[in-house]
Amino acid sequence: MSHELNFQLMLISIFAVANNFKSLGNFLQLAERLPQENQLRLSKIATIASLCIMLVALLLGEELLKFLNVSLDSFRVAGGVILFILGLDMVHARNKPEDEFGSNNRALNYSSVISTAIIPIAIPLTTGAGTFSTIVILESTIGDNRPLYWQLVAAILVQSAINYLVFRYSGRLLRILGHVGMSILTRIVGLFTLTLGVQFIAIGLRALFPGIAG
């Protein structure tokens, strides 16, 4: 599969599961309770925390699989199931309990800004199990192909920049797109996530059970 990978495909794969557009409303619920300087700080901390999680997946994900004695193909199937569920959730635009965490008007202090930027904004709303699994699978698939590896690093950095811009200009984006536009965009991204999940499951199952490929 590695010969099919390129920078664009890896970036689209990570973008589809990073889920930052779906978490935009949650971010705004928190940001509106903060002064301007803390809103900017919230954006930066959430972006850095998300980047750190993605780099952990990149640098340690394959070693973690080896430590747990889990095959890449088994992880592909498990990761694909996670992506399928996430994509289905996005396509149906279901609200989860965390969608209500910012419903009260209590002001946030500085320590709360840091904690909420990391959990739940960075984890799991932006960089959850789906993003972690996707990066681990991509890195493991690349193997020793160094040019592709650095393209994956670049894709992660670009996604981090996208995360920051989405958070930084979340209010403007929501005003431009509106709730209907955001719902449509979430469903479109969810469809890509579903497709990616099915692909991971299919590749993993074909490798685990060669007979089903014919």
N, CA, C and O of each residue as an XYZ file, in Angstrom:
856
protein
N       0.817     -1.209      0.000
C       0.000      0.000      0.000
C       0.852      1.260      0.000
O       0.384      2.325     -0.404
N       2.123      1.149      0.458
C       2.947      2.347      0.607
C       3.170      3.058     -0.715
O       3.298      4.282     -0.748
N       3.218      2.288     -1.826
C       3.443      2.930     -3.115
C       2.249      3.777     -3.538
O       2.370      4.602     -4.443
N       1.097      3.585     -2.896
C      -0.084      4.376     -3.222
C      -0.143      5.661     -2.405
O      -0.934      6.551     -2.717
N       0.676      5.774     -1.368
C       0.626      6.933     -0.491
C       1.363      8.119     -1.094
O       2.344      7.955     -1.819
N       0.880      9.302     -0.788
C       1.572     10.536     -1.121
C       1.160     11.587     -0.098
O       0.306     11.339      0.753
N       1.774     12.759     -0.188
C       1.509     13.807      0.792
C       0.034     14.176      0.836
O      -0.545     14.309      1.914
N      -0.578     14.343     -0.341
C      -1.976     14.766     -0.390
C      -2.894     13.746      0.269
O      -3.788     14.113      1.031
N      -2.675     12.466     -0.023
C      -3.530     11.420      0.544
C      -3.372     11.350      2.061
O      -4.352     11.187      2.788
N      -2.137     11.475      2.529
C      -1.914     11.415      3.973
C      -2.526     12.621      4.682
O      -3.098     12.486      5.763
N      -2.405     13.799      4.070
C      -2.991     14.997      4.675
C      -4.510     14.898      4.721
O      -5.127     15.238      5.730
N      -5.115     14.431      3.626
C      -6.570     14.279      3.585
C      -7.030     13.269      4.632
O      -8.051     13.467      5.291
N      -6.268     12.182      4.780
C      -6.622     11.152      5.762
C      -6.605     11.712      7.177
O      -7.522     11.462      7.960
N      -5.559     12.474      7.506
C      -5.459     13.057      8.848
C      -6.515     14.140      9.038
O      -7.142     14.228     10.094
N      -6.706     14.966      8.006
C      -7.692     16.047      8.084
C      -9.094     15.494      8.337
O      -9.864     16.053      9.118
N      -9.411     14.378      7.658
C     -10.759     13.816      7.767
C     -11.075     13.348      9.178
O     -12.228     13.393      9.606
N     -10.050     12.895      9.907
C     -10.309     12.359     11.250
C      -9.954     13.334     12.367
O     -10.285     13.091     13.528
N      -9.278     14.447     12.025
C      -8.911     15.423     13.063
C     -10.151     16.061     13.666
O     -10.135     16.475     14.825
N     -11.233     16.146     12.883
C     -12.546     16.456     13.456
C     -12.650     17.860     14.040
O     -13.515     18.117     14.878
N     -11.764     18.790     13.599
C     -11.796     20.111     14.221
C     -13.024     20.927     13.848
O     -13.447     21.781     14.628
N     -13.612     20.688     12.671
C     -14.821     21.427     12.309
C     -16.001     20.989     13.172
O     -16.837     21.806     13.560
N     -16.060     19.685     13.469
C     -17.149     19.200     14.308
C     -17.031     19.738     15.733
O     -18.035     19.902     16.426
N     -15.794     20.012     16.165
C     -15.588     20.505     17.528
C     -15.641     22.025     17.613
O     -15.423     22.594     18.683
N     -15.929     22.690     16.487
C     -15.904     24.151     16.456
C     -16.908     24.756     17.431
O     -16.592     25.705     18.148
N     -18.122     24.202     17.455
C     -19.133     24.717     18.369
C     -18.718     24.568     19.816
O     -18.955     25.455     20.636
N     -18.087     23.422     20.132
C     -17.600     23.201     21.494
C     -16.530     24.218     21.867
O     -16.517     24.749     22.978
N     -15.639     24.479     20.929
C     -14.571     25.441     21.185
C     -15.144     26.832     21.432
O     -14.693     27.543     22.330
N     -16.136     27.219     20.637
C     -16.731     28.542     20.792
C     -17.441     28.683     22.131
O     -17.421     29.754     22.737
N     -18.071     27.602     22.595
C     -18.742     27.644     23.889
C     -17.761     27.981     25.004
O     -18.104     28.672     25.963
N     -16.540     27.482     24.864
C     -15.516     27.800     25.851
C     -14.925     29.184     25.614
O     -14.746     29.958     26.554
N     -14.625     29.492     24.359
C     -13.930     30.735     24.035
C     -14.741     31.966     24.406
O     -14.181     32.981     24.820
N     -16.066     31.879     24.257
C     -16.889     33.054     24.533
C     -16.905     33.411     26.016
O     -17.334     34.505     26.383
N     -16.447     32.509     26.863
C     -16.384     32.774     28.303
C     -15.021     33.326     28.717
O     -14.731     33.447     29.908
N     -14.179     33.662     27.723
C     -12.824     34.108     28.012
C     -12.569     35.494     27.439
O     -13.180     35.864     26.437
N     -11.670     36.274     28.060
C     -11.222     37.514     27.443
C     -10.401     37.205     26.195
O      -9.963     36.069     26.007
N     -10.190     38.201     25.346
C      -9.560     38.009     24.049
C      -8.192     37.331     24.149
O      -7.894     36.414     23.384
N      -7.356     37.787     25.101
C      -6.007     37.221     25.194
C      -6.031     35.752     25.593
O      -5.174     34.978     25.166
N      -7.004     35.366     26.406
C      -7.104     33.959     26.790
C      -7.708     33.100     25.681
O      -7.437     31.901     25.613
N      -8.521     33.698     24.816
C      -9.018     32.971     23.647
C      -7.852     32.580     22.744
O      -7.789     31.456     22.245
N      -6.927     33.525     22.540
C      -5.743     33.240     21.727
C      -4.891     32.169     22.389
O      -4.370     31.278     21.718
N      -4.751     32.257     23.705
C      -3.966     31.266     24.445
C      -4.617     29.889     24.350
O      -3.925     28.880     24.212
N      -5.935     29.847     24.422
C      -6.666     28.586     24.296
C      -6.386     27.941     22.944
O      -6.172     26.731     22.864
N      -6.387     28.747     21.876
C      -6.110     28.245     20.527
C      -4.708     27.659     20.444
O      -4.512     26.578     19.888
N      -3.735     28.374     20.997
C      -2.343     27.923     20.923
C      -2.121     26.643     21.718
O      -1.479     25.710     21.236
N      -2.652     26.602     22.935
C      -2.440     25.422     23.783
C      -3.119     24.195     23.182
O      -2.545     23.106     23.177
N      -4.340     24.366     22.676
C      -5.054     23.243     22.055
C      -4.291     22.724     20.844
O      -4.203     21.514     20.634
N      -3.738     23.641     20.044
C      -2.981     23.245     18.857
C      -1.710     22.497     19.234
O      -1.398     21.465     18.641
N      -0.974     23.012     20.218
C       0.276     22.371     20.643
C       0.006     20.994     21.242
O       0.734     20.041     20.962
N      -1.037     20.888     22.064
C      -1.376     19.598     22.671
C      -1.751     18.577     21.604
O      -1.348     17.416     21.675
N      -2.525     19.017     20.618
C      -2.915     18.132     19.525
C      -1.698     17.682     18.727
O      -1.586     16.511     18.366
N      -0.780     18.620     18.449
C       0.445     18.283     17.716
C       1.275     17.266     18.491
O       1.814     16.331     17.898
N       1.384     17.430     19.789
C       2.155     16.494     20.613
C       1.592     15.080     20.536
O       2.347     14.112     20.440
N       0.272     14.960     20.577
C      -0.353     13.638     20.485
C      -0.073     13.009     19.126
O       0.217     11.815     19.043
N      -0.156     13.799     18.064
C       0.116     13.270     16.725
C       1.569     12.838     16.595
O       1.853     11.826     15.955
N       2.494     13.585     17.190
C       3.908     13.216     17.134
C       4.186     11.960     17.954
O       5.032     11.149     17.577
N       3.484     11.794     19.067
C       3.615     10.563     19.853
C       3.170      9.365     19.018
O       3.828      8.325     19.017
N       2.056      9.514     18.313
C       1.577      8.436     17.438
C       2.601      8.127     16.354
O       2.835      6.965     16.024
N       3.208      9.172     15.805
C       4.194      8.997     14.736
C       5.459      8.305     15.239
O       5.963      7.385     14.595
N       5.967      8.743     16.379
C       7.267      8.280     16.860
C       7.198      6.982     17.657
O       8.138      6.187     17.628
N       6.091      6.761     18.370
C       6.025      5.623     19.285
C       4.942      4.610     18.938
O       4.889      3.532     19.530
N       4.076      4.947     17.980
C       2.942      4.078     17.682
C       3.336      2.673     17.278
O       2.799      1.698     17.805
N       4.283      2.559     16.334
C       4.693      1.235     15.863
C       5.398      0.455     16.969
O       5.215     -0.756     17.089
N       6.204      1.147     17.776
C       6.878      0.477     18.895
C       5.864     -0.023     19.918
O       6.051     -1.075     20.529
N       4.793      0.740     20.096
C       3.743      0.317     21.025
C       3.070     -0.955     20.529
O       2.763     -1.846     21.321
N       2.841     -1.044     19.224
C       2.251     -2.258     18.654
C       3.163     -3.459     18.891
O       2.699     -4.542     19.249
N       4.465     -3.257     18.687
C       5.421     -4.351     18.905
C       5.443     -4.764     20.377
O       5.489     -5.951     20.698
N       5.411     -3.771     21.262
C       5.434     -4.057     22.699
C       4.214     -4.868     23.117
O       4.311     -5.765     23.953
N       3.064     -4.545     22.530
C       1.823     -5.242     22.865
C       1.634     -6.509     22.040
O       0.655     -7.236     22.213
N       2.598     -6.767     21.128
C       2.529     -7.940     20.255
C       1.247     -7.944     19.422
O       0.589     -8.973     19.267
N       0.912     -6.770     18.894
C      -0.270     -6.613     18.043
C       0.194     -6.420     16.606
O       1.032     -5.561     16.333
N      -0.343     -7.211     15.691
C       0.058     -7.077     14.294
C      -0.533     -5.809     13.687
O      -1.578     -5.323     14.119
N       0.155     -5.286     12.683
C      -0.311     -4.076     12.011
C      -1.680     -4.295     11.379
O      -2.530     -3.406     11.404
N      -1.891     -5.490     10.808
C      -3.167     -5.749     10.134
C      -4.322     -5.815     11.127
O      -5.426     -5.360     10.827
N      -4.075     -6.378     12.307
C      -5.113     -6.377     13.342
C      -5.428     -4.951     13.770
O      -6.587     -4.594     13.982
N      -4.377     -4.138     13.894
C      -4.573     -2.743     14.283
C      -5.304     -1.980     13.185
O      -6.107     -1.092     13.471
N      -5.024     -2.330     11.915
C      -5.744     -1.703     10.799
C      -7.243     -1.945     10.930
O      -8.046     -1.024     10.780
N      -7.611     -3.193     11.210
C      -9.033     -3.520     11.339
C      -9.646     -2.755     12.506
O     -10.718     -2.166     12.370
N      -8.962     -2.763     13.663
C      -9.481     -2.055     14.838
C      -9.572     -0.554     14.573
O     -10.572      0.083     14.902
N      -8.519      0.003     13.975
C      -8.541      1.428     13.641
C      -9.624      1.756     12.635
O     -10.273      2.798     12.725
N      -9.817      0.862     11.672
C     -10.868      1.072     10.680
C     -12.250      1.088     11.301
O     -13.109      1.875     10.905
N     -12.464      0.210     12.282
C     -13.754      0.189     12.983
C     -13.980      1.511     13.716
O     -15.081      2.060     13.689
N     -12.928      2.021     14.372
C     -13.037      3.307     15.073
C     -13.388      4.419     14.094
O     -14.270      5.236     14.359
N     -12.690      4.446     12.957
C     -12.957      5.485     11.960
C     -14.364      5.354     11.389
O     -15.036      6.353     11.134
N     -14.803      4.111     11.191
C     -16.154      3.892     10.668
C     -17.196      4.459     11.629
O     -18.142      5.126     11.209
N     -17.015      4.187     12.919
C     -17.960      4.688     13.926
C     -17.925      6.212     13.986
O     -18.969      6.861     14.052
N     -16.706      6.788     13.964
C     -16.578      8.245     13.983
C     -17.233      8.872     12.762
O     -17.945      9.871     12.866
N     -16.980      8.270     11.598
C     -17.566      8.791     10.367
C     -19.073      8.709     10.378
O     -19.754      9.639      9.947
N     -19.605      7.592     10.872
C     -21.055      7.431     10.955
C     -21.653      8.479     11.882
O     -22.713      9.040     11.603
N     -20.962      8.733     12.985
C     -21.405      9.751     13.936
C     -21.433     11.132     13.280
O     -22.365     11.906     13.500
N     -20.415     11.442     12.476
C     -20.346     12.745     11.815
C     -21.399     12.878     10.720
O     -22.015     13.932     10.568
N     -21.603     11.803      9.957
C     -22.601     11.836      8.880
C     -23.992     12.095      9.435
O     -24.786     12.817      8.833
N     -24.281     11.500     10.593
C     -25.589     11.699     11.219
C     -25.615     12.911     12.137
O     -26.660     13.254     12.691
N     -24.447     13.569     12.301
C     -24.328     14.788     13.118
C     -24.924     14.593     14.500
O     -25.686     15.430     14.983
N     -24.573     13.486     15.127
C     -25.089     13.212     16.467
C     -24.351     14.050     17.492
O     -23.145     14.264     17.378
N     -25.064     14.516     18.473
C     -24.458     15.271     19.566
C     -24.094     14.317     20.684
O     -24.879     13.445     21.055
N     -22.894     14.492     21.220
C     -22.439     13.674     22.331
C     -22.495     14.485     23.609
O     -22.645     15.706     23.563
N     -22.376     13.818     24.757
C     -22.450     14.536     26.017
C     -21.481     15.696     26.120
O     -21.793     16.701     26.758
N     -20.273     15.580     25.487
C     -19.310     16.652     25.624
C     -19.751     17.901     24.880
O     -19.174     18.968     25.089
N     -20.775     17.798     24.001
C     -21.257     18.970     23.298
C     -21.893     19.968     24.246
O     -22.141     21.113     23.866
N     -22.160     19.555     25.467
C     -22.823     20.430     26.416
C     -21.890     20.954     27.497
O     -22.338     21.627     28.425
N     -20.579     20.652     27.387
C     -19.719     20.999     28.502
C     -19.552     22.491     28.691
O     -19.146     22.938     29.763
N     -19.863     23.273     27.656
C     -19.693     24.713     27.808
C     -20.997     25.443     27.942
O     -21.049     26.647     27.690
N     -22.048     24.769     28.326
C     -23.370     25.378     28.319
C     -23.572     26.387     29.437
O     -24.424     27.265     29.307
N     -22.809     26.295     30.549
C     -22.991     27.269     31.605
C     -22.166     28.512     31.308
O     -21.303     28.496     30.430
N     -22.431     29.576     32.033
C     -21.774     30.848     31.773
C     -20.652     31.141     32.762
O     -20.206     32.283     32.867
N     -20.201     30.145     33.474
C     -19.145     30.348     34.454
C     -17.856     30.749     33.752
O     -17.445     30.104     32.787
N     -17.221     31.804     34.229
C     -15.966     32.255     33.642
C     -14.856     31.258     33.958
O     -14.864     30.616     35.008
N     -13.917     31.140     33.052
C     -12.816     30.217     33.241
C     -11.590     30.965     33.747
O     -11.263     32.035     33.234
N     -10.908     30.411     34.752
C      -9.657     31.008     35.187
C      -8.513     30.452     34.344
O      -8.729     29.608     33.475
N      -7.296     30.928     34.605
C      -6.164     30.567     33.753
C      -5.899     29.064     33.756
O      -5.661     28.473     32.702
N      -5.938     28.442     34.936
C      -5.689     27.002     35.004
C      -6.758     26.220     34.253
O      -6.474     25.178     33.662
N      -7.992     26.727     34.279
C      -9.069     26.071     33.543
C      -8.858     26.198     32.042
O      -9.195     25.289     31.284
N      -8.300     27.329     31.614
C      -8.004     27.516     30.194
C      -7.048     26.433     29.713
O      -7.256     25.834     28.658
N      -5.996     26.184     30.497
C      -5.007     25.177     30.116
C      -5.624     23.784     30.094
O      -5.442     23.035     29.133
N      -6.354     23.436     31.153
C      -6.918     22.088     31.245
C      -7.960     21.834     30.170
O      -7.996     20.748     29.593
N      -8.818     22.828     29.888
C      -9.852     22.621     28.875
C      -9.279     22.669     27.466
O      -9.845     22.074     26.549
N      -8.163     23.371     27.282
C      -7.513     23.370     25.971
C      -6.979     21.983     25.645
O      -6.992     21.554     24.491
N      -6.509     21.287     26.680
C      -5.963     19.941     26.474
C      -7.079     18.901     26.453
O      -7.161     18.083     25.537
N      -7.943     18.941     27.478
C      -9.088     18.023     27.560
C     -10.334     18.856     27.847
O     -10.388     19.488     28.902
N     -11.319     18.894     26.986
C     -11.547     17.989     25.855
C     -11.207     18.557     24.473
O     -11.378     17.847     23.481
N     -10.726     19.824     24.361
C     -10.542     20.400     23.033
C      -9.516     19.622     22.207
O      -9.827     19.152     21.112
N      -8.284     19.485     22.732
C      -7.255     18.761     21.979
C      -7.533     17.263     21.975
O      -7.444     16.601     20.941
N      -7.873     16.739     23.164
C      -8.158     15.313     23.324
C      -9.497     15.170     24.043
O      -9.594     15.643     25.176
N     -10.514     14.570     23.490
C     -10.496     13.810     22.241
C     -11.116     14.533     21.040
O     -11.162     13.969     19.946
N     -11.598     15.787     21.226
C     -12.374     16.413     20.156
C     -11.571     16.637     18.881
O     -12.107     16.481     17.784
N     -10.289     17.001     19.004
C      -9.477     17.250     17.816
C      -8.591     16.064     17.478
O      -8.533     15.639     16.324
N      -7.909     15.535     18.465
C      -6.995     14.414     18.230
C      -7.391     13.263     19.139
O      -6.897     13.136     20.260
N      -8.278     12.439     18.643
C      -8.760     11.312     19.420
C      -8.211      9.997     18.910
O      -7.167      9.951     18.259
N      -8.930      8.928     19.215
C      -8.487      7.586     18.828
C      -8.381      7.437     17.317
O      -7.498      6.738     16.821
N      -9.279      8.093     16.583
C      -9.257      7.989     15.125
C      -8.002      8.586     14.528
O      -7.377      7.981     13.658
N      -7.625      9.783     14.991
C      -6.416     10.435     14.495
C      -5.178      9.632     14.872
O      -4.292      9.418     14.044
N      -5.122      9.193     16.121
C      -3.979      8.401     16.599
C      -3.826      7.137     15.759
O      -2.727      6.816     15.306
N      -4.931      6.423     15.551
C      -4.889      5.175     14.780
C      -4.451      5.430     13.348
O      -3.646      4.677     12.799
N      -4.975      6.485     12.741
C      -4.645      6.794     11.351
C      -3.156      7.051     11.181
O      -2.539      6.536     10.249
N      -2.573      7.847     12.078
C      -1.146      8.167     11.971
C      -0.293      6.926     12.201
O       0.693      6.716     11.494
N      -0.657      6.102     13.177
C       0.093      4.865     13.429
C       0.050      3.962     12.202
O       1.074      3.405     11.808
N      -1.115      3.814     11.600
C      -1.260      2.955     10.423
C      -0.465      3.511      9.247
O       0.212      2.757      8.547
N      -0.539      4.822      9.023
C       0.214      5.433      7.925
C       1.715      5.252      8.131
O       2.431      4.885      7.199
N       2.194      5.509      9.349
C       3.631      5.394      9.622
C       4.098      3.953      9.472
O       5.173      3.706      8.926
N       3.310      3.007      9.947
C       3.682      1.596      9.848
C       3.667      1.124      8.401
O       4.490      0.297      8.008
N       2.744      1.638      7.613
C       2.650      1.272      6.201
C       3.834      1.809      5.413
O       4.330      1.151      4.499
N       4.283      3.003      5.769
C       5.417      3.629      5.081
C       6.685      2.806      5.250
O       7.469      2.669      4.311
N       6.888      2.259      6.445
C       8.081      1.453      6.698
C       9.352      2.282      6.634
O       9.473      3.299      7.316
N      10.312      1.840      5.803
C      11.618      2.505      5.704
C      11.683      3.526      4.577
O      12.768      3.995      4.232
N      10.562      3.869      4.010
C      10.536      4.864      2.928
C      10.684      6.262      3.532
O       9.695      6.875      3.935
N      11.917      6.764      3.593
C      12.170      8.037      4.267
C      11.494      9.229      3.597
O      10.964     10.087      4.303
N      11.490      9.322      2.253
C      10.779     10.459      1.643
C       9.306     10.513      2.056
O       8.778     11.585      2.349
N       8.643      9.345      2.077
C       7.242      9.310      2.492
C       7.100      9.641      3.973
O       6.128     10.276      4.384
N       8.071      9.210      4.768
C       8.031      9.507      6.203
C       8.037     11.012      6.432
O       7.247     11.525      7.225
N       8.923     11.719      5.740
C       8.993     13.169      5.921
C       7.773     13.864      5.339
O       7.389     14.939      5.801
N       7.161     13.259      4.329
C       5.891     13.797      3.830
C       4.795     13.650      4.884
O       3.937     14.522      5.023
N       4.831     12.541      5.626
C       3.863     12.353      6.713
C       4.099     13.383      7.818
O       3.146     13.939      8.364
N       5.362     13.636      8.147
C       5.680     14.678      9.130
C       5.130     16.020      8.660
O       4.534     16.764      9.439
N       5.339     16.323      7.371
C       4.838     17.587      6.820
C       3.319     17.650      6.886
O       2.752     18.703      7.179
N       2.656     16.521      6.614
C       1.191     16.481      6.672
C       0.698     16.763      8.089
O      -0.298     17.462      8.274
N       1.393     16.222      9.088
C       1.025     16.467     10.488
C       1.197     17.939     10.835
O       0.349     18.519     11.514
N       2.284     18.548     10.377
C       2.529     19.963     10.654
C       1.495     20.850      9.966
O       1.022     21.829     10.543
N       1.150     20.499      8.728
C       0.125     21.266      8.011
C      -1.216     21.141      8.720
O      -1.942     22.126      8.858
N      -1.551     19.924      9.175
C      -2.803     19.730      9.902
C      -2.817     20.546     11.186
O      -3.855     21.086     11.568
N      -1.675     20.639     11.852
C      -1.592     21.454     13.065
C      -1.844     22.923     12.753
O      -2.508     23.623     13.518
N      -1.310     23.388     11.621
C      -1.559     24.772     11.206
C      -3.039     24.988     10.915
O      -3.602     26.028     11.258
N      -3.671     23.993     10.277
C      -5.109     24.078     10.002
C      -5.887     24.134     11.312
O      -6.814     24.930     11.460
N      -5.499     23.278     12.264
C      -6.162     23.286     13.573
C      -6.108     24.671     14.203
O      -7.112     25.179     14.702
N      -4.921     25.273     14.173
C      -4.764     26.591     14.793
C      -5.635     27.639     14.102
O      -6.291     28.443     14.765
N      -5.639     27.626     12.766
C      -6.432     28.613     12.029
C      -7.922     28.438     12.293
O      -8.657     29.417     12.427
N      -8.364     27.178     12.368
C      -9.777     26.913     12.652
C     -10.142     27.424     14.039
O     -11.181     28.061     14.213
N      -9.295     27.148     15.026
C      -9.557     27.635     16.381
C      -9.459     29.157     16.456
O     -10.304     29.816     17.062
N      -8.416     29.704     15.832
C      -8.161     31.143     15.937
C      -9.296     31.953     15.330
O      -9.675     32.999     15.858
N      -9.837     31.465     14.219
C     -10.884     32.214     13.523
C     -12.216     31.481     13.574
O     -13.018     31.569     12.644
N     -12.445     30.763     14.658
C     -13.650     29.942     14.786
C     -14.925     30.775     14.701
O     -15.882     30.385     14.033
N     -14.937     31.923     15.378
C     -16.129     32.769     15.344
C     -16.449     33.246     13.946
O     -17.607     33.242     13.529
N     -15.412     33.663     13.215
C     -15.612     34.139     11.847
C     -16.080     33.012     10.934
O     -16.962     33.209     10.098
N     -15.485     31.822     11.096
C     -15.892     30.680     10.282
C     -17.354     30.334     10.501
O     -18.090     30.055      9.554
N     -17.765     30.355     11.763
C     -19.149     30.007     12.077
C     -20.113     31.047     11.522
O     -21.209     30.706     11.076
N     -19.706     32.324     11.548
C     -20.566     33.367     10.979
C     -20.685     33.221      9.469
O     -21.754     33.448      8.904
N     -19.582     32.838      8.810
C     -19.590     32.697      7.351
C     -20.401     31.481      6.924
O     -21.251     31.566      6.038
N     -20.128     30.351      7.565
C     -20.770     29.100      7.162
C     -22.153     28.928      7.768
O     -23.037     28.336      7.150
N     -22.343     29.446      8.983
C     -23.600     29.236      9.677
C     -23.689     27.814     10.201
O     -22.868     26.964      9.857
N     -24.676     27.563     11.022
C     -24.834     26.225     11.601
C     -25.192     25.194     10.533
O     -24.773     24.039     10.612
N     -25.971     25.617      9.531
C     -26.332     24.685      8.454
C     -25.100     24.325      7.638
O     -24.880     23.157      7.320
N     -24.293     25.334      7.298
C     -23.075     25.089      6.537
C     -22.106     24.194      7.285
O     -21.490     23.307      6.694
N     -21.967     24.427      8.600
C     -21.091     23.592      9.404
C     -21.591     22.156      9.451
O     -20.799     21.214      9.421
N     -22.913     21.992      9.524
C     -23.496     20.652      9.551
C     -23.225     19.921      8.239
O     -22.896     18.735      8.239
N     -23.365     20.634      7.123
C     -23.096     20.029      5.812
C     -21.626     19.649      5.691
O     -21.296     18.553      5.238
N     -20.740     20.564      6.100
C     -19.305     20.302      6.029
C     -18.922     19.111      6.897
O     -18.104     18.282      6.498
N     -19.511     19.028      8.080
C     -19.240     17.904      8.975
C     -19.657     16.587      8.335
O     -18.945     15.589      8.451
N     -20.797     16.575      7.664
C     -21.274     15.347      7.014
C     -20.364     14.941      5.856
O     -20.109     13.754      5.652
N     -19.874     15.924      5.098
C     -18.973     15.620      3.983
C     -17.673     15.013      4.503
O     -17.207     13.993      3.994
N     -17.092     15.647      5.523
C     -15.864     15.117      6.122
C     -16.127     13.741      6.731
O     -15.276     12.855      6.660
N     -17.306     13.564      7.329
C     -17.675     12.272      7.895
C     -17.723     11.170      6.855
O     -17.362     10.027      7.133
N     -18.173     11.519      5.646
C     -18.221     10.536      4.560
C     -16.815     10.073      4.192
O     -16.590      8.886      3.956
N     -15.863     11.019      4.142
C     -14.473     10.647      3.884
C     -13.931      9.758      5.000
O     -13.194      8.806      4.741
N     -14.298     10.071      6.236
C     -13.844      9.269      7.373
C     -14.405      7.854      7.300
O     -13.694      6.886      7.570
N     -15.672      7.735      6.937
C     -16.284      6.419      6.743
C     -15.530      5.617      5.687
O     -15.216      4.444      5.886
N     -15.246      6.269      4.565
C     -14.547      5.605      3.468
C     -13.168      5.133      3.897
O     -12.751      4.023      3.567
N     -12.464      5.980      4.635
C     -11.134      5.617      5.124
C     -11.221      4.422      6.066
O     -10.383      3.523      6.013
N     -12.235      4.413      6.929
C     -12.421      3.291      7.840
C     -12.661      1.987      7.106
O     -12.082      0.956      7.448
N     -13.518      2.033      6.094
C     -13.806      0.832      5.295
C     -12.539      0.338      4.600
O     -12.292     -0.866      4.531
N     -11.738      1.272      4.085
C     -10.500      0.892      3.402
C      -9.526      0.208      4.357
O      -8.934     -0.815      4.013
N      -9.357      0.767      5.548
C      -8.462      0.150      6.528
C      -8.947     -1.244      6.911
O      -8.150     -2.176      7.019
N     -10.257     -1.385      7.116
C     -10.820     -2.691      7.479
C     -10.583     -3.697      6.360
O     -10.179     -4.831      6.618
N     -10.833     -3.287      5.121
C     -10.685     -4.188      3.976
C      -9.238     -4.645      3.812
O      -8.980     -5.830      3.599
N      -8.294     -3.706      3.911
C      -6.875     -4.062      3.771
C      -6.444     -5.008      4.889
O      -5.742     -5.989      4.644
N      -6.868     -4.708      6.116
C      -6.513     -5.556      7.246
C      -7.090     -6.950      7.137
O      -6.398     -7.931      7.409
N      -8.358     -7.052      6.739
C      -9.006     -8.362      6.623
C      -8.392     -9.193      5.504
O      -8.231    -10.404      5.652
N      -8.047     -8.553      4.381
C      -7.418     -9.289      3.275
C      -6.076     -9.873      3.701
O      -5.713    -10.975      3.290
N      -5.337     -9.123      4.532
C      -4.039     -9.618      4.991
C      -4.197    -10.707      6.052
O      -3.431    -11.670      6.072
N      -5.184    -10.559      6.930
C      -5.397    -11.546      7.993
C      -6.024    -12.825      7.466
O      -5.717    -13.919      7.939
N      -6.911    -12.681      6.476
C      -7.624    -13.838      5.902
C      -7.478    -13.802      4.383
O      -8.403    -13.382      3.688
N      -6.336    -14.232      3.860
C      -6.080    -14.156      2.413
C      -7.145    -14.835      1.572
O      -7.351    -14.466      0.416
N      -7.822    -15.818      2.137
C      -8.830    -16.547      1.380
C      -9.997    -15.692      0.944
O     -10.620    -15.977     -0.078
N     -10.313    -14.634      1.705
C     -11.486    -13.826      1.368
C     -11.220    -12.922      0.176
O     -12.150    -12.347     -0.390
N      -9.941    -12.792     -0.211
C      -9.615    -11.960     -1.372
C      -9.794    -12.729     -2.664
O      -9.655    -12.183     -3.758
N     -10.102    -14.001     -2.519
C     -10.289    -14.820     -3.708
C      -9.026    -15.501     -3.983
O      -8.931    -16.259     -4.949
